Amino acid sequence: MTIREISEDLNISYGSVQNILTTDLNTRRGSAKFVPRVLAVEQKQQCLSISLELRYRAASDSSFLGNVITGDETWVYGYDPETRVQSSEWKSPSSPCAKKTRPSRSNIKVKMIVFFDLDRIVRAEFVPRNTMVNSEYYKGLLEHLRNNVRRK
């Protein structure tokens, strides 16, 4: 319910309802967070059992987390690679100071998928432009990752 609805139902002012809710009852207005999807009961149970198993294995085997490889994807933007030292130039004492603007994002934007373990990056791959990242793409990527891990 909103403060307006409560004030109309109780026939008291908006400010009084707001004061009672925030000061006397110490409540705050909050909104629900979006989740990707609502899981079925079986899916929740499966997630719980896998999480408990991983927790047990990590507690019982100290080297277990060293064998875990996880991944993430991010957008990578192109920047001007010239450093402050590279852009320095000789000038006379009377000439004005040189100014270098902060690098800004360029129109170069590429998705990068990175897999890493406890110590290092295992594999990093830039997704080609106009490529749909779907289950088929990830299947091929995971096969390449598995082959890399087997070789190493």
Sequence and secondary structure as in RCSB ss.txt:
>XXXX:A:sequence
MTIREISEDLNISYGSVQNILTTDLNTRRGSAKFVPRVLAVEQKQQCLSISLELRYRAASDSSFLGNVITGDETW
VYGYDPETRVQSSEWKSPSSPCAKKTRPSRSNIKVKMIVFFDLDRIVRAEFVPRNTMVNSEYYKGLLEHLRNNVR
RK
>XXXX:A:secstr
  HHHHHHHHT  HHHHHHIIIIIS          S    HHHHHHHHHHHHHHHHHHHH TTGGGG  EEEEEE
EE      TTTT     TTS           S EEEEEEEE SSSEEEEEE  TT   SHHHHHHHHHHHHHHHH
H 
